C-alpha cells in the first residue's frame, strides 16, 4: 500500500492507551484515528456466551466509518481482553493488527503465538512488539506506522561539548523520546546517553519490571537500553565516530 495517511482503530483499556493515542494524533494529524475504550474487569479466560456478549458490547461502540481500518491497534492491560483480539479484528475487517506487549504476565509468549496463528488463519497480518518502543519494521501497513513510531531514532547537533539541538526521527509511541529531546537539550554530550536511559525509566510507562524469559530482561530495562542506544548512535555520528556507541 502507499505510504499515505493511515486509518487506525484503537482498542484501549485506560490512561496508558489514551496517552499513546494523544501522542500519535499530535504528530500525525492527517491520520484517521478512532479509539474505543473496552473498559476493565475482563474474565481471564472468557468463553462461549461471555465472548459473544463482550464482542457485541465492544462492537456497538465503534462508528461505521471506523470499519476496515488499515491497523487495529490493541493497547490492552488484561489477558482476557487480549483473547478477544482475533474476533474483534475479524469483525472490523482490519488489514493488520498491532498489539504491543509491555508486560509479560498480560500476554505470555505462548498466547502471542496462538493469537498470531488465529489472525493468520483469517488473513490478517500482525505484530506484537515487546515493548512498543522496539518496533522498527513490519508488513504494510505496520511498516508505514513504524516509520514514525517505535524504536527511537534521533539526530543530535553538538556545540561546545553540549547538546545544541535534538531532532526525533522516530519516537516511542508513548512520547518518551520527544520528552527526552526537550529534557536533554543543553546536556553535556558525555552524559546524554546515560541520562536518556535514566529518564525513560522515570517517564510514565506501562513497561513491566517482570523478566521476559525469551529476551532475558524486563520491559522497562529494554526500553531504557533502546533509548540509550539511540542517543549513543546519534552522538557518535555528530562527533564523526561512524555511528559507533560512545563509551
C-alpha positions in Angstrom: 0.0 0.0 0.0 1.1 3.6 -0.5 2.6 5.5 2.5 -0.4 7.8 2.7 -2.5 8.7 5.8 -3.3 5.6 7.9 -6.7 4.7 9.2 -6.2 3.3 12.7 -8.9 1.8 15.1 -7.5 1.7 18.6 -8.9 -0.6 21.3 -7.7 0.5 24.8 -8.4 0.0 28.4 -7.3 3.1 30.2 -4.9 6.0 30.6 -1.9 4.2 29.2 -3.6 3.7 25.8 -5.2 7.1 25.9 -1.8 8.8 26.2 -0.4 6.9 23.3 -3.4 7.9 21.1 -3.0 11.6 22.1 0.7 11.5 21.2 0.2 9.8 17.8 -2.6 12.2 16.9 -0.4 15.2 17.8 2.3 14.1 15.4 0.1 12.7 12.6 -3.0 14.9 12.4 -3.6 13.6 8.9 -4.2 10.1 10.1 -7.7 9.0 10.8 -7.7 7.6 14.3 -10.7 6.2 16.3 -10.4 4.9 19.8 -12.7 2.6 21.7 -12.5 2.1 25.5 -13.1 -1.6 26.2 -13.1 -1.0 30.0 -11.5 -3.3 32.5 -12.5 -6.3 34.6 -12.5 -8.9 31.9 -12.7 -12.6 32.9 -9.2 -14.1 32.5 -10.4 -16.8 30.1 -13.7 -15.7 28.5 -15.5 -18.5 26.8 -18.7 -19.1 24.8 -21.5 -16.7 25.8 -19.0 -14.4 27.5 -17.1 -13.9 24.3 -20.3 -13.2 22.4 -21.5 -10.7 24.9 -18.2 -8.8 25.2 -17.7 -8.8 21.5 -21.2 -7.3 20.8 -20.7 -4.7 23.5 -17.4 -3.5 22.2 -18.5 -3.6 18.5 -21.6 -1.4 19.5 -19.1 1.4 20.4 -17.4 1.5 17.0 -18.7 4.0 14.5 -19.4 2.7 11.0 -16.7 4.9 9.4 -14.1 3.2 11.5 -14.6 -0.2 10.0 -12.0 -1.7 7.6 -9.1 0.2 9.3 -5.5 -0.3 8.0 -4.5 -1.2 11.5 -6.4 -2.4 14.6 -4.2 -1.2 17.4 -4.7 -3.0 20.7 -3.4 -1.2 23.8 -4.5 -3.8 26.4 -3.8 -4.4 30.1 -5.6 -7.7 30.7 -5.2 -11.2 29.4 -8.9 -11.7 29.0 -9.1 -8.6 26.7 -6.2 -10.0 24.6 -8.1 -13.2 23.9 -10.7 -11.2 22.0 -8.2 -9.8 19.5 -8.8 -12.2 16.6 -12.6 -12.0 16.8 -12.6 -8.2 17.1 -10.0 -7.7 14.3 -12.1 -10.0 12.1 -15.4 -8.3 12.8 -14.0 -4.8 12.0 -12.2 -6.3 8.9 -8.8 -4.9 9.8 -5.9 -5.2 7.4 -3.4 -5.6 10.2 -3.2 -6.0 13.9 -0.6 -4.2 16.1 -0.5 -5.3 19.7 2.4 -4.1 21.8 3.3 -6.1 24.8 4.7 -4.2 27.8 4.0 -6.8 30.4 4.8 -10.5 30.0 2.1 -11.5 32.5 -0.6 -9.9 30.4 0.4 -11.6 27.1 2.8 -14.6 27.5 4.7 -15.9 24.5 2.5 -18.9 24.1 -0.6 -16.8 23.9 1.1 -14.5 21.5 1.7 -17.4 19.1 -1.8 -18.6 19.5 -3.2 -15.2 18.6 -0.9 -14.6 15.7 -1.8 -18.0 14.2 -5.6 -17.3 14.6 -5.1 -14.0 12.9 -3.1 -15.6 10.1 -5.9 -18.1 9.5 -8.3 -15.2 8.8 -5.8 -13.4 6.6 -4.7 -10.7 9.0 -1.0 -9.9 9.5 0.1 -9.0 13.0 3.0 -7.7 15.1 3.5 -8.0 18.8 6.5 -5.7 19.7 8.0 -6.2 23.1 7.9 -3.4 24.2 6.1 -1.0 21.8 9.3 1.1 21.5 11.1 -1.9 20.0 9.0 -1.7 16.8 11.2 -1.0 13.7 9.6 -2.6 10.7 6.7 -4.9 9.7 4.4 -5.8 6.8 2.4 -3.0 5.4 0.6 -1.1 6.8 2.5 -1.8 10.1 5.7 -0.8 8.2 4.2 2.6 7.5 3.4 3.1 11.1 6.9 2.1 12.1 8.4 4.8 10.0 7.2 7.3 12.6 6.6 5.4 15.8 8.7 2.6 17.5 12.4 2.1 18.2 13.8 5.6 18.9 16.0 7.2 16.3 17.3 10.8 16.8 19.7 13.3 15.3 21.8 15.4 17.7 23.6 18.6 17.0 26.6 19.2 19.2 28.2 22.5 20.1 30.9 23.2 22.6 30.7 19.8 24.3 26.9 20.1 24.9 23.7 19.2 23.0 22.6 22.1 20.9 19.5 20.5 19.3 17.8 17.1 19.1 15.6 16.0 16.2 13.4 13.0 16.7 13.3 10.9 13.5 11.3 8.1 15.1 10.0 8.2 18.6 8.5 5.9 21.2 4.7 5.8 20.8 4.2 6.8 24.4 6.0 10.1 23.8 9.1 9.5 25.9 11.6 10.2 23.0 10.1 13.6 22.4 10.2 14.2 26.2 13.9 13.3 26.2 14.6 15.6 23.3 13.3 18.5 25.3 14.9 17.4 28.6 18.4 16.7 27.2 18.9 19.9 25.3 22.0 21.6 26.8 23.2 18.5 28.5 27.0 17.5 28.4 27.5 15.1 25.5 29.3 12.6 27.7 26.2 12.3 29.9 23.4 12.3 27.3 23.2 8.6 26.7 23.2 7.7 30.4 20.6 10.3 31.2 18.4 9.1 28.3 18.3 5.6 29.8 17.6 7.0 33.2 14.9 9.4 32.2 13.0 6.8 30.2 12.6 4.8 33.4 11.1 7.8 35.2 8.8 8.7 32.3 5.2 7.4 33.0 5.2 4.0 31.3 3.4 0.7 31.5 6.6 -1.3 30.7 6.8 -4.1 33.3 9.6 -5.0 35.7 8.8 -8.7 35.2 11.5 -10.5 33.2 10.6 -11.8 29.8 12.1 -15.3 29.7 13.0 -15.1 25.9 14.5 -11.7 26.0 16.2 -12.2 29.3 15.3 -8.9 30.8 12.3 -6.8 31.9 10.5 -4.5 29.5 11.4 -1.3 31.4 15.1 -2.2 31.2 14.8 -2.9 27.5 13.1 0.4 26.9 15.9 2.2 28.7 18.5 0.3 26.6 16.8 1.2 23.4 16.6 4.9 24.3 20.3 4.9 25.4 21.4 3.2 22.2 19.6 5.8 20.0 21.3 8.7 21.7 24.7 6.9 21.7 24.5 6.3 18.0 23.5 9.9 17.2 26.2 11.4 19.4 28.8 9.2 17.7 27.6 10.4 14.3 27.7 14.0 15.4 31.3 13.6 16.6 32.3 11.8 13.4 32.9 8.4 15.1 31.0 6.4 12.4 27.9 5.8 14.5 29.7 3.6 17.0 28.3 3.8 20.6 30.0 6.3 22.8 31.8 4.9 25.9 
